[in-house]
């Protein structure tokens, strides 16, 4: 082989190796944040630890609600089984104290519905949101604190 070819091949390998080393150096310097040193940690306050998420707990409001709803000139039956979820450890104890009022308010809410408003998934989700508002409003008024995070309909029948 010709000396020029060997020299250019070696020069190409050296150039390629230099490019790889330079890229790694720049990546380490600019892309990877430096590890905090022991001295730096003493000078700064430690970041607050992430708050542990409390496990969700569920409760069924028994019995299921059965109400008449308007369907034009006729009446139909609506049966709804309501479950509630909270992450507040005291919410169910407070809910148990006011459950008769919660049941009454939900019965009034469900009884005021029109069949057309609960035929679609969007209507049912809106009803879930309204039920959540009603339950938390009763809790806030009676106990001074809300606490229910979500309402679920585990049974929803219109006949």
N, C-alpha and C positions, 0 to 999 in steps of 0.2 A: 504494500500500500504506500501511497504517497505520504510524505511527512506532513504536507499541508492538511490533508484529510484528517489525520490523527490529531493534529494540533487543534483544528476547528471542532472536532468531536469532543475533545477534552475541554475546550473552552465552552462549548455548549452545555456540557454536564455541570461544570463549575457555575455557569450562569444560572442554570435551572436550580441547582442546590442553593445558591444565594437567594434566589427568588422565594423558594419555599421557606428558608430560615427567616428571611425578612418578613414574610407574610405572617408566620407564626409569632414572631416578636411583636408585630403591630397588633395582632389579634389579642394577644395576652395583655398588652398595655392598654388598649382602648376598648375592647369588648368584654373582657372578664373583669368584674369589679375586684379590687384588692381585698384580701381577707383582713378583717379588723385585727389589729395587734392588741396585745394585753394592755399596753400603755394607753392606747386610744380608747379602749373600753372604759378605763377608769375615769377619764376626763369627761366622758359624755354619759348622760343618763341612759339607762337601758330602755329599749323600746318596750312599750307595754305588751304583755303577753296577750295573744288572741283570746277572746272570751269564749269559753266552752259553750257550745250550743246545748241547751237543755233538751232532753228527749221529748218528743211529742207524745201526748197521751190523749186518748179518745174516750168519749162517753156517748151512749145512745140515750136520747130523751124518749123514755117510754111513757105510755104506749104510742104507737104510730098515730099521726093526726089523720082523721077522716072528716072531711067537710064537704058541703055542697058548693059547687061553683056554677056560675051562670054560663049557659050555652045557648045564646039567643033566647027564645021563649022557654026553653027547657032547663032543667037542672041536671047536673052530672055529679058524680062522686069523685073526690080527689083524695087519695091515700098517700101520705108522705111519711116516711120514716127518717128522722133527723138525727144525725150524729154530729158532735162538735169536737173540735180539736183545740188543744192549748199547749203551750210550753210553760205556762205559769203554774207553779206547784200549788198555789192556793185558789186557783180559779174555780175548780170543781166544787170545793167546799163552799165558796161564795155562791156559786150557781145553785147548789142544792138548797140554800136558804131562800132563794127567790124563784124556785122552779114553778110554783103555781102561777105566778105572774108571767113568767116567760112562756109557759104553755098557753095562757090566755091570749097574750099578745100575738103569738104565732098562729093560734087558731083564728083570730080576727084577720091576720094578714092573709092566710091561706083561703079563708072564706070570702074575701073580697075580690078574688081573682076571676077573670074571664077565661074560658077554655082556650081562646086564641092566644092568650099571653103565655100559656104553659105548653103549647104544642111544639115549640122549637127549642133547640138546645140553648140558643141565646136567651130566650125567655126564662128557661130554667136556671141558667147561670145568674141572670139578673135577680131572680127570686132568691137564690142562695145568698147573693150579696145583701139583699134587703133583709133576709132573715138574720144574717150576721149583724147588721146594723141594729136590728130590733133587740137581739139578745144582749149585745154590748151596751145599748142605751139603758136597758133595764138594770144591768149590772152596775153601770156608772151611777145611775140615779139612786139605786138602793144601797150599794156598798161603797160607792165612791171610786171604784176602779173597774176598768174593763178587764178583759183577760182571755176572751175567746179569739183564737186566731183564724179559724175557718169553720164553715158549716158544710156538711156533706149530706146529700140525699141518697140514702142507701136503698130506698124503695120509693118509687114514684109511679103511681097508677091513676089514670083517669078512666072512669067507666061511665 
